[in-house]
Amino acid sequence: MQEEEVILVNQNDEQIGLMPKLEAHEKAVLHRAFSVFIINSKHEIMLQQRAHHKYHSPLLWTNTCCSHQRNGETNIEAGTRRLFEEMGFKSPLKELFNFIYKAPFDNGLTEHELDHVMIGYYEDEPKINQEEVESWKWMPIEAVKKDMVINPDIYTVWFKIIFDEFYHYLEDHKL
């Protein structure tokens, strides 16, 4: 099976090439990514715990889903696809904003991503893909913010960065 490729981009999110995902993370090359936040009517975020056998960040908590767009795929198409693949449901998604971040992992890999942050709404339980997801939970947005200060080591590196951007977006915009 061919390794999944990521879309290399410049600072303006213009595609400049493709690269195998692992190589992009080894070389810390800027590439396109997305992060999905699913919210319910109680203003809780659906968090996922990464599967125990993932090659980085196993068993850490993170946003509902995140991944990389495929060549030729829109941000919304990619988010919808991956949400269904990981969490087993579909929800209309809306892109809120994008930003660039760089986050090294303990294993020598680095996320250097132009991340498109999306939101969707859902009320039911997911049907998690256990190849990707160990567990899940609903958590109030304010509780996530507080828990990240108390227990930073139980969250993925990128989620701490992305959540901070998402939280500030919510402060400035009415959803």
C-alpha positions as CSV (number, residue, x, y, z in Angstrom):
1,M,0.0,0.0,0.0
2,Q,1.4,3.4,-1.0
3,E,2.0,5.8,1.9
4,E,-0.4,8.7,2.1
5,E,0.9,12.0,0.7
6,V,0.4,15.5,2.1
7,I,0.0,18.7,0.1
8,L,3.1,20.9,0.5
9,V,2.1,24.6,0.6
10,N,3.7,28.0,0.9
11,Q,2.7,30.6,3.5
12,N,-0.3,31.7,1.3
13,D,-1.7,28.1,1.2
14,E,-0.7,27.7,-2.4
15,Q,0.1,24.1,-3.4
16,I,3.8,23.7,-4.2
17,G,4.1,19.9,-4.3
18,L,3.3,16.5,-2.6
19,M,5.4,14.5,-0.2
20,P,4.9,11.2,1.7
21,K,3.3,12.0,5.1
22,L,6.1,10.5,7.2
23,E,8.8,12.3,5.2
24,A,7.0,15.7,5.6
25,H,6.9,15.1,9.4
26,E,10.5,14.0,9.5
27,K,11.7,17.1,7.6
28,A,9.2,19.5,9.2
29,V,8.0,20.8,5.8
30,L,5.0,23.1,5.8
31,H,1.9,21.2,4.6
32,R,-1.9,21.6,4.5
33,A,-4.0,20.1,7.3
34,F,-7.3,20.4,8.9
35,S,-8.9,20.2,12.4
36,V,-12.5,19.5,13.1
37,F,-14.3,20.6,16.3
38,I,-17.8,19.0,16.8
39,I,-19.9,20.9,19.3
40,N,-23.3,20.0,20.8
41,S,-26.2,22.1,22.0
42,K,-24.7,22.3,25.5
43,H,-21.5,23.9,24.1
44,E,-19.5,20.8,24.7
45,I,-16.7,19.7,22.4
46,M,-16.5,16.0,21.3
47,L,-12.9,15.0,22.2
48,Q,-11.3,11.8,20.9
49,Q,-8.5,9.8,22.6
50,R,-6.0,8.6,20.0
51,A,-5.7,4.8,19.6
52,H,-3.1,3.1,21.8
53,H,-1.1,1.8,18.8
54,K,-0.7,5.2,16.9
55,Y,2.9,5.9,16.0
56,H,2.8,9.2,17.7
57,S,0.8,10.7,20.6
58,P,-1.0,7.4,21.5
59,L,-3.8,7.6,24.1
60,L,-3.6,11.4,24.2
61,W,-6.8,13.5,24.0
62,T,-7.4,15.8,21.0
63,N,-10.1,17.5,19.0
64,T,-12.9,15.5,17.3
65,C,-10.7,14.7,14.3
66,C,-7.8,16.1,12.3
67,S,-5.8,14.9,9.3
68,H,-4.5,16.0,5.9
69,Q,-6.3,16.9,2.7
70,R,-5.7,14.6,-0.3
71,N,-4.6,16.1,-3.6
72,G,-7.6,17.6,-5.3
73,E,-9.8,17.5,-2.2
74,T,-11.4,20.6,-0.7
75,N,-11.0,21.4,3.0
76,I,-14.7,20.6,3.7
77,E,-14.5,17.3,1.7
78,A,-11.4,16.2,3.6
79,G,-13.0,17.1,7.0
80,T,-16.2,15.3,6.1
81,R,-14.4,12.2,4.9
82,R,-12.1,12.0,7.9
83,L,-14.8,12.7,10.5
84,F,-16.7,9.7,9.1
85,E,-13.6,7.5,8.9
86,E,-12.6,8.2,12.5
87,M,-15.9,8.9,14.3
88,G,-18.5,7.2,12.1
89,F,-20.9,10.1,11.5
90,K,-21.4,13.0,9.2
91,S,-22.1,16.6,10.1
92,P,-22.2,19.7,7.8
93,L,-18.9,21.5,8.4
94,K,-18.0,25.2,8.2
95,E,-14.4,26.5,7.9
96,L,-13.7,29.1,10.6
97,F,-10.1,30.2,10.0
98,N,-6.6,28.9,9.2
99,F,-3.2,29.5,10.7
100,I,0.3,28.1,10.6
101,Y,1.9,26.3,13.5
102,K,5.0,24.2,14.2
103,A,5.0,21.5,16.9
104,P,7.8,19.0,17.6
105,F,7.0,15.5,19.0
106,D,9.1,13.5,21.4
107,N,9.9,11.0,18.7
108,G,11.7,13.4,16.5
109,L,8.8,14.1,14.1
110,T,7.4,17.7,13.7
111,E,4.0,19.0,12.7
112,H,4.5,22.1,10.5
113,E,1.0,22.8,9.2
114,L,-1.2,25.3,7.6
115,D,-4.2,24.2,9.5
116,H,-7.8,24.8,8.4
117,V,-10.1,24.8,11.5
118,M,-13.7,23.7,11.0
119,I,-16.7,23.4,13.1
120,G,-19.8,21.1,13.0
121,Y,-22.7,20.3,15.3
122,Y,-23.9,16.9,16.4
123,E,-25.9,15.5,19.4
124,D,-25.5,11.8,19.3
125,E,-22.8,9.2,20.1
126,P,-20.1,8.5,17.5
127,K,-19.4,5.0,16.1
128,I,-15.6,5.2,16.6
129,N,-13.1,3.4,14.4
130,Q,-10.9,1.6,16.9
131,E,-8.0,1.6,14.5
132,E,-7.9,5.4,15.0
133,V,-9.7,6.2,18.2
134,E,-9.4,4.6,21.7
135,S,-12.3,6.5,23.3
136,W,-14.3,9.7,23.2
137,K,-16.2,12.1,25.4
138,W,-18.1,15.4,25.5
139,M,-16.4,18.1,27.5
140,P,-17.5,21.7,28.1
141,I,-15.3,24.2,26.3
142,E,-14.4,26.0,29.5
143,A,-13.5,22.7,31.2
144,V,-11.2,21.8,28.4
145,K,-9.4,25.2,28.8
146,K,-9.0,24.6,32.6
147,D,-8.0,21.0,32.3
148,M,-5.2,21.8,29.8
149,V,-3.6,23.9,32.5
150,I,-3.9,21.2,35.2
151,N,-3.2,18.2,33.0
152,P,-1.3,19.4,29.9
153,D,0.4,16.0,29.3
154,I,-2.9,14.2,28.5
155,Y,-3.5,16.3,25.4
156,T,-1.8,16.2,22.0
157,V,0.8,18.9,21.3
158,W,-1.2,20.3,18.3
159,F,-4.5,20.3,20.1
160,K,-3.1,22.6,22.8
161,I,-2.1,25.0,20.1
162,I,-5.2,24.7,18.0
163,F,-7.6,24.8,20.9
164,D,-6.1,28.1,22.0
165,E,-6.7,29.6,18.5
166,F,-10.2,28.1,18.5
167,Y,-11.0,29.5,22.0
168,H,-9.8,33.0,21.0
169,Y,-11.9,32.8,17.7
170,L,-15.0,32.0,19.9
171,E,-14.3,35.0,22.1
172,D,-14.3,37.3,19.0
173,H,-17.1,35.7,17.0
174,K,-20.6,34.6,17.6
175,L,-21.3,31.1,16.3
